[in-house]
Amino acid sequence: MKPDRARVRAFFAARAAHWDRRFPDDGPRYTAAVAELAPPEGGAVLDAGCGTGRALPALRSAVGPRGTVLGIDLTPEMLEQASRAGRHGSGHLAVADVARLPLRSASLDAVFAAGLISHLPDPGANLRELARVVRPGGRLALFHPVGRAALAARKGRTITADDLRAEPNLRELLARSGWRMLCYEDRDDRFLTLAARLPTGPEGPRPARGGG
Ligand SMILES: C[S@@+](CC[C@H](N)C(=O)[O-])C[C@H]1O[C@@H](n2cnc3c(N)ncnc32)[C@H](O)[C@@H]1O
């Protein structure tokens, strides 16, 4: 079943108050993933689906005081928890949908998206919207603090070949959405894909031909 926005919002609203307590040891994994995304000092970075803002302090450290850190999320309750934890001190928070970002085209250097992609009803269109707001050559990190098999096991499932985050599927999806996959890692203790924004054509990000 495709995720539906109202259902996604209700799901995370019900979990917001306890979100950080469920995963208390993930901090260093976020810090390491942000280091690999490597947003430039003084640059502008978006945490898409930032939730309670677990990545925001690391993103702020990366871009420094002159940089810009934005955190957007569909679920206001998650952002309230981010503020309650003091993470609004690391970046500007706003309720927004990655389907339609309130940002100018090519205004960002990088996007960090943790645990987001599997909750999107139209991942191709949403990745394309993320590509719109990133400058050509800018970067995207799709991250999860556990790998696909471990995450599926938590939910009593196993992974299947049609999984959106399986390497060939994700590589192809990214290429169709304005991104070139740079690396792919799916270990027990993390999932991390980095991608680079493709050059822009007149209609926006130009999809790659072939396997990229
Ligand atoms: C698994 S949580 C991860 C939260 C945070 N990134 C973290 O790693 O702790 C997924 C988050 O994505 C948000 N989300 C889901 N669909 C979204 C959308 N279309 N636009 C913006 N945020 C969305 C949810 O509200 C939720 O906070």
The ligand as a Tripos MOL2 file, in Angstrom:
@<TRIPOS>MOLECULE
LIG
   27    29     1     0     0
SMALL
NO_CHARGES

@<TRIPOS>ATOM
      1 C1         11.3520    7.8290   10.2200 C.3       1 LIG1
      2 S1         11.0470    9.4940   10.6050 S.3       1 LIG1
      3 C2         12.7060   10.1370   10.6160 C.3       1 LIG1
      4 C3         12.8230   11.4480   11.3350 C.3       1 LIG1
      5 C4         14.2520   11.9880   11.3970 C.3       1 LIG1
      6 N1         14.7650   12.2520   10.0830 N.3       1 LIG1
      7 C5         15.1530   11.0220   12.1340 C.2       1 LIG1
      8 O1         16.0230   10.4290   11.4880 O.co2     1 LIG1
      9 O2         14.9690   10.8550   13.3460 O.co2     1 LIG1
     10 C6         10.3910   10.1280    9.0540 C.3       1 LIG1
     11 C7          9.9950   11.5990    9.1280 C.3       1 LIG1
     12 O3          9.6380   12.0210    7.8130 O.3       1 LIG1
     13 C8          8.5160   12.8740    7.9090 C.3       1 LIG1
     14 N2          7.8340   12.8640    6.6130 N.ar      1 LIG1
     15 C9          7.1740   11.8460    6.0330 C.ar      1 LIG1
     16 N3          6.6860   12.2220    4.8360 N.ar      1 LIG1
     17 C10         7.0730   13.5080    4.6460 C.ar      1 LIG1
     18 C11         6.8670   14.4470    3.6100 C.ar      1 LIG1
     19 N4          6.1570   14.1460    2.4980 N.pl3     1 LIG1
     20 N5          7.3970   15.6860    3.7370 N.ar      1 LIG1
     21 C12         8.1060   16.0240    4.8470 C.ar      1 LIG1
     22 N6          8.3140   15.1640    5.8800 N.ar      1 LIG1
     23 C13         7.8070   13.9190    5.7840 C.ar      1 LIG1
     24 C14         7.6940   12.2830    9.0460 C.3       1 LIG1
     25 O4          6.7900   13.2100    9.5870 O.3       1 LIG1
     26 C15         8.7920   11.8650   10.0220 C.3       1 LIG1
     27 O5          9.0920   12.8850   10.9430 O.3       1 LIG1
@<TRIPOS>BOND
     1     1     2 1
     2     2     3 1
     3     2    10 1
     4     3     4 1
     5     4     5 1
     6     5     6 1
     7     5     7 1
     8     7     8 2
     9     7     9 1
    10    10    11 1
    11    11    12 1
    12    11    26 1
    13    12    13 1
    14    13    14 1
    15    13    24 1
    16    14    15 ar
    17    14    23 ar
    18    15    16 ar
    19    16    17 ar
    20    17    18 ar
    21    17    23 ar
    22    18    19 1
    23    18    20 ar
    24    20    21 ar
    25    21    22 ar
    26    22    23 ar
    27    24    25 1
    28    24    26 1
    29    26    27 1
@<TRIPOS>SUBSTRUCTURE
     1 LIG1         1 GROUP 0 **** ****
